[in-house]
Amino acid sequence: MIRRIDILRSLELEAYRMAYYLLEAEKPACEAAKQALLALYACSELPELSPADRRAALKRLVMHAAVARFARRKLEANEEANNQRTARRQ
């Protein structure tokens, strides 16, 4: 039986590549890949999944983590811009 950690290690580079493709920045891609791998680790069926199903699950989780990360960065940028506008008015 394959250990979970071995499965995750085999998917680590692929997770980063997917995240980097979506986010086009190293640090956010690393964080998104990490979040996706942690979520995949929690999947109880992970050892029983076929390699193709593992990749499909990983792709879904990376996309979710990347979109959430992008949305969070956009929200922070909007808040920063609003704060700067408010500071200029005062």
C-alpha positions as CSV (number, residue, x, y, z in Angstrom):
1,M,0.0,0.0,0.0
2,I,1.3,3.4,-0.9
3,R,1.7,5.9,2.0
4,R,-0.2,9.2,1.8
5,I,3.1,11.2,2.1
6,D,4.5,9.3,-1.0
7,I,1.4,10.1,-3.0
8,L,1.6,13.8,-2.0
9,R,5.3,14.0,-2.8
10,S,4.6,12.6,-6.3
11,L,2.0,15.4,-6.8
12,E,3.9,18.3,-5.2
13,L,5.6,19.6,-8.4
14,E,2.4,19.3,-10.4
15,A,0.5,21.2,-7.8
16,Y,3.0,24.0,-7.9
17,R,3.0,24.1,-11.7
18,M,-0.8,24.4,-11.8
19,A,-0.8,27.1,-9.1
20,Y,2.0,29.1,-10.8
21,Y,0.2,28.9,-14.1
22,L,-2.9,30.4,-12.6
23,L,-1.3,33.0,-10.3
24,E,1.9,33.8,-12.2
25,A,3.7,34.5,-8.9
26,E,6.0,32.2,-6.9
27,K,5.0,32.9,-3.3
28,P,1.2,32.8,-3.9
29,A,1.7,29.7,-6.0
30,C,3.6,27.9,-3.2
31,E,0.9,28.8,-0.7
32,A,-2.0,27.7,-3.1
33,A,-0.1,24.4,-3.8
34,K,0.4,23.8,-0.1
35,Q,-3.3,24.4,0.7
36,A,-4.3,22.1,-2.1
37,L,-2.0,19.3,-0.9
38,L,-3.2,19.7,2.7
39,A,-6.8,19.4,1.5
40,L,-5.9,16.3,-0.6
41,Y,-4.1,14.8,2.4
42,A,-7.4,15.0,4.3
43,C,-9.2,13.1,1.6
44,S,-10.0,9.7,3.2
45,E,-10.1,8.0,-0.2
46,L,-6.7,9.2,-1.4
47,P,-4.9,5.9,-1.3
48,E,-7.7,4.1,-3.2
49,L,-7.9,6.7,-6.0
50,S,-6.4,6.0,-9.3
51,P,-3.5,8.3,-10.4
52,A,-5.8,10.0,-12.9
53,D,-8.4,10.6,-10.2
54,R,-5.7,11.9,-7.8
55,R,-4.6,14.4,-10.5
56,A,-8.2,15.5,-11.1
57,A,-8.8,16.0,-7.4
58,L,-5.5,17.9,-7.2
59,K,-6.5,20.1,-10.1
60,R,-9.8,21.0,-8.5
61,L,-8.2,21.8,-5.2
62,V,-5.4,23.9,-6.7
63,M,-7.9,25.9,-8.7
64,H,-10.0,26.5,-5.6
65,A,-7.0,27.6,-3.6
66,A,-5.7,29.8,-6.4
67,V,-9.0,31.5,-6.9
68,A,-9.4,32.1,-3.2
69,R,-5.9,33.5,-3.0
70,F,-6.4,35.8,-5.9
71,A,-9.7,37.0,-4.5
72,R,-8.1,37.7,-1.1
73,R,-5.3,39.7,-2.8
74,K,-7.7,41.7,-4.9
75,L,-9.8,42.5,-1.8
76,E,-6.7,43.6,0.1
77,A,-5.7,45.8,-2.8
78,N,-9.1,47.4,-3.0
79,E,-9.1,48.0,0.8
80,E,-5.6,49.6,0.5
81,A,-6.8,51.9,-2.3
82,N,-9.9,52.9,-0.3
83,N,-7.7,53.7,2.7
84,Q,-5.4,55.8,0.6
85,R,-8.3,57.7,-0.9
86,T,-9.8,58.3,2.6
87,A,-6.4,59.5,3.9
88,R,-6.1,62.0,1.0
89,R,-9.5,63.5,1.7
90,Q,-8.7,64.2,5.3
